[in-house]
Amino acid sequence: MKDAVKLMRITVPLLVLPAMVFAQAEASSAAASGLTDTAYGYFAVIFFIVAYALVPLENSIHLRKSKPVLLAAGVIWVLVSLAYAGIGDTHTAHDGIKHSLVEYAELFLFLLAAMTYINAMEERNVFQRLRAILVSRGFSLRQIFWITGILAFVISPVADNLTTALLMGAVAMTVGGKNKGFISLACINIVVAANAGGAFSPFGDITTLMVWQKGKVAFSEFFSIAIPSLVNWLVPAVVMSLFVDKDVPEALDESVTMKYGAWVIMGLFLATIVTAVCFHNILHLPPATGMMLGLGYLGMFSYHIKRHENQTMKYDPILGVRDTDAAPSPDFIPFDIMKKISRAEWDTLLFFYGIILCVGGLAQFGYLALISQFMYLGLGATWANTFVGVLSAIVDNIPVMFAVLTMDPAMSHGQWLLVTLTAGTGGSMLAIGSAAGVALLGTARGTYTFGGHLKWTPVIALGYALSILCHLWLNKAVM
């Protein structure tokens, strides 16, 4: 039953959007390239809806989310090619898919470097050390509620909202023990805080990264929505904290020591972020190239770590083993950057490929141009961007934001900041509306639930609405 409800929440809006599009078709035929009312276009929309409807059922049917969208991406571009070939155009489809591939390549390389750094810090016990400090200090449940929320808001702009939610969620579950009520509230608070914190940084969420790479918002300009993002989290957090016990659970005796080079890797990660920003702002090169240079920093330092641990040639089968007596002990796991790269979230990276090509293919049929006209000309930019945040809680913010960027509606700088805010924080209203929420649904299974989160949706929606009003007031000069 729960799966059916989730399926309805995702498919209904997607079914409504084509209906709105077709209603506008006659008035927008020029913008729609003449292919919106073809059988190829209809099949492309239907195939995308069916494929995407399987994504939220990943944990139920054990089908990884990347597989259906990869299939849909291929089929949609076959349909695009056939549609254009039917009108004697053999170049537009080719140019269109190359453009989508370039979009994906920049996102892929950026995320690959960032994920490798996160995995390297995890291997060096950076996150485990922070967790051990928090669970061994004897904080009360209410203090842990606020500490995990504050840290989620502060860390997510750098470490991304998914990683931050998993780290803080582990702390809440460890301290909370069998107190399911506390764990549920703490997880909701963490999801909202991580999403809000990630909304005012290009590194905090995939949607903000896409906006930055597109050049719609400069790096420093993201901080214009820092206070609205804080309001987005703080309003529901204050209300929820009133329902958290003040009990002080027994402190856990947990001690973790960071491995050699951990502090340097953290420094290199910050240097990599600075490099990516400089590549974009000063050299006018894609940020992904700066991130890959930063990956080179980590690669060279990883060689130093191996020399320090005296394992330079002892375990790499490609470089060869020095001798049989030099093999490492079974308890020793050497640091290897290539293993950190291999541990990247490949399912997620391939999912992004499928989404970007699916949306790019639907844009070739002209559907996004029609949706853009309906939303941004019919409703107005402010209401349209507010609706984007609501839709991202149901569908997922990545395809929604990529669709907005592909539509590229003519709107003010303040409106681009608004859609960045709404797409980044709107997903907090439902447990399945963001990567952070979905991740904690899996790790806190049975305690943090879809229904438990839904009970607090009105309070979270209040924070969402007040954050929009705060942005409209604070940044009215650029609206």
C-alpha positions, 0 to 999 in steps of 0.5 A: 500500500505504501509503495502504491501511495509513493507511486501515485505521488510521483506519476500523477504530477508527471501525467498532469504536466503533459496534459497541460502541455498538450492544452497549450500546443496550438498556441505554442507550436512554433516553440515546440519544433512541431514534434510535440503532437507526434507518436514519437513524442507521445511514446517518449513521454510515456516511456519516461513516466514509466521508467521514472515511476520505478525509481522510488520503488528501488528498495521495494523491488530491488531494482537500482534507480539507474537501470530504468532511466538508462533504458529510457534515455536510450529509447527516447533518443532513438525516438528523437532521431527517428522523429527528426529523420522523418522530417528530413533533419539528420543533424539536430538530434546529433547536435542535441545529444552531444550537448546533453553529453557535455552537460553530463560530462561536466557534472560527472567529473565534478562529482567523481572528484568530490566523491573520491575526497569524501571516501578518502576522508572516510577511510582516514576516520575523519567522520568516525572521529566526529561521531565518536566525539559527539556520542561520548560527551554525555549531551542530552537528547535535546542538545543532540537534536540541536547539535546534529541539526546545526552541524548538518546545516554547517557541514552540508555546504561543503560535504553535500547534504547526503553525506552529512545526513548519513553522518548526523543520522548515525550520531542520532541513532547511536545516542537515541538508542531505543527512543524511536520518537527522538530518532524520528524527530532528529532524522527529520531535523537533519534532513531539513537542515542538510537540505537547507544548508546545501541550498546556499552552496554550489557544493551542497546539492546537485541542483546548486552545482548545476545552477553554478556550472550553468553560470546562472548564479556566481559562487559568492552570490549563493550566500544571498540565500543563506539567511532564507535557508537558515529560516527554512530549517530554523522554523520547523526545528524550533517547533520540533525541539519542543517535543524532544525529551531533555533526558540525558542518556549514558555517554558511550565510551567510544574513541576513534583516532584519525589516520595519518594524513587526515588533516592534510586531505581535509586541507586539500579538499578545501584547496580543491574547492578554491581551485574549482572556484578560481577556474570558473571565476578567473580562468573562465574554465568549467569548474569540473576541470578545477576539481580534476586538478584537485583530484591530482593533489589527492593522487600525489598525496596518496603516494606520500601516504603509501611511502609513509606506511611503507606500502609503495609497491607491496600490494598493487598488482599492476605495478607488481609485488616486490616479493612474496615476503612483502605482502601486507598483513591481513589486518592492514588495508593500505590507502589507494586513491584508485580504490577510493575512485572505484567506491564512488556512487556509480549507481547515482552517477549513472542515474544522473546520466539517464536523467540528463539525457531523458530531459534533454530528449524531451526538450528536443520534442519541444515539451519543455518549451511548452511547460516553460510558457505555461509556468513562467508566462502563465503563472509568473516567475515567483509562483512558478519557482515556488511550484518547482520546490513543491514539485521537487518534493514529489518528483526529485529536485534533479530532473526538475532543476535540469528541466528548468535550466534546459527551458532557460526561462527569461527571468531576473537574477533574484528569480534564479536565486529563488528557484535555487532556494526552492529546488534545494529545500522543497524536497524536505517536505516529504521523506522521499523528496531528497537524497538525504531523506531517502538515505535515512529512510534506509539507515533508520528503517522502521524508525524514521518513516514516510508517515512519521515525516509526513506528520511534520510536513505542515511545519516544514512547509511553513518554514519553506513559505517563510524562507521564500518571503524572507528571500523576496524581502532581503533580495528585493533589489535583484528581483 
